Amino acid sequence: MNRIAQRIEPVMNSRELAAVVDDHYTAEAQTLATGAEANLLKLGELRGTLSAEQAARWAELKAAHVRERGAADEEPLRRAVAALGVLAERIGAVESAITRASGAS
């Protein structure tokens, strides 16, 4: 926090202040190889600054995390349900690709 505070000037407007915070956390996230994208997207969600594209990516990452966590369970029934969830998601992706290719909405 001290590093951010050193870069803040009293004459900064809110846009400049947000840019300083963004730059700081982007630099910090790059030093953390795993989870950097997720951390930046989570920060954007908390701050309410996600674009539609970023919000969609964040939703994908959260869904993947839930799937992975479900696959780690030892119970065969839970693994089967998780596998069905992945299958349903992939079928949905195929359906949307066909819809886009055919030009129908």
C-alpha distance (Angstrom), angle and dihedral (degrees) to the residues before:
residue distance angle dihedral
M1 . . .
N2 3.80 . .
R3 3.80 90.2 .
I4 3.78 90.7 56.7
A5 3.81 92.4 44.6
Q6 3.82 91.1 53.7
R7 3.80 90.7 58.0
I8 3.80 96.6 49.2
E9 3.79 118.0 99.1
P10 3.82 125.8 -166.6
V11 3.82 91.5 -124.1
M12 3.82 94.0 58.9
N13 3.77 118.8 115.4
S14 3.81 122.8 -141.5
R15 3.82 93.4 -93.3
E16 3.81 92.2 53.7
L17 3.79 91.1 46.0
A18 3.81 90.9 51.4
A19 3.82 89.5 49.8
V20 3.82 90.8 53.7
V21 3.80 91.2 50.6
D22 3.83 91.7 46.1
D23 3.80 92.2 49.1
H24 3.79 92.0 48.7
Y25 3.80 95.3 50.5
T26 3.81 92.7 42.5
A27 3.80 89.6 54.7
E28 3.80 91.4 45.8
A29 3.81 92.1 48.8
Q30 3.80 92.0 52.4
T31 3.78 89.9 61.9
L32 3.81 89.0 56.7
A33 3.79 103.8 69.2
T34 3.78 98.0 -169.4
G35 3.76 119.3 55.6
A36 3.81 96.2 8.4
E37 3.79 93.8 128.0
A38 3.79 92.2 45.5
N39 3.80 91.6 49.0
L40 3.80 92.7 51.4
L41 3.80 92.4 46.8
K42 3.80 91.1 48.5
L43 3.81 89.7 51.1
G44 3.79 89.3 50.9
E45 3.79 90.7 50.4
L46 3.79 92.0 49.8
R47 3.79 91.1 49.0
G48 3.82 93.1 43.2
T49 3.81 93.2 -123.5
L50 3.82 102.0 118.3
S51 3.78 118.0 128.2
A52 3.81 118.4 -138.1
E53 3.80 90.0 -100.1
Q54 3.80 92.5 50.0
A55 3.81 91.4 46.4
A56 3.81 90.0 53.5
R57 3.81 91.2 49.7
W58 3.82 91.0 47.9
A59 3.82 89.8 51.7
E60 3.83 89.2 51.2
L61 3.80 91.9 51.2
K62 3.80 92.6 48.6
A63 3.82 91.8 48.7
A64 3.81 90.6 49.3
H65 3.79 90.2 51.0
V66 3.80 91.5 51.9
R67 3.82 90.6 49.1
E68 3.80 92.6 49.2
R69 3.76 91.9 47.9
G70 3.81 90.4 50.5
A71 3.82 91.4 48.9
A72 3.79 90.8 54.5
D73 3.80 92.1 61.9
E74 3.79 114.7 105.4
E75 3.79 98.3 -139.9
P76 3.82 113.1 102.0
L77 3.81 92.2 -143.1
R78 3.80 92.0 55.8
R79 3.82 91.0 48.2
A80 3.80 90.3 50.1
V81 3.81 92.3 50.1
A82 3.81 90.4 47.8
A83 3.82 90.2 50.3
L84 3.80 90.3 51.1
G85 3.78 89.3 51.2
V86 3.80 91.3 53.4
L87 3.81 90.4 47.1
A88 3.81 91.8 50.6
E89 3.80 90.8 49.4
R90 3.79 92.6 50.9
I91 3.80 92.7 46.9
G92 3.79 88.0 51.7
A93 3.80 89.9 51.7
V94 3.81 90.5 51.4
E95 3.80 90.3 48.7
S96 3.80 92.7 51.6
A97 3.82 91.1 46.9
I98 3.80 90.8 52.7
T99 3.79 90.6 47.0
R100 3.81 91.7 51.2
A101 3.82 92.1 46.2
S102 3.79 93.2 50.1
G103 3.80 92.2 47.4
A104 3.80 93.2 -126.3
S105 3.76 120.7 132.1
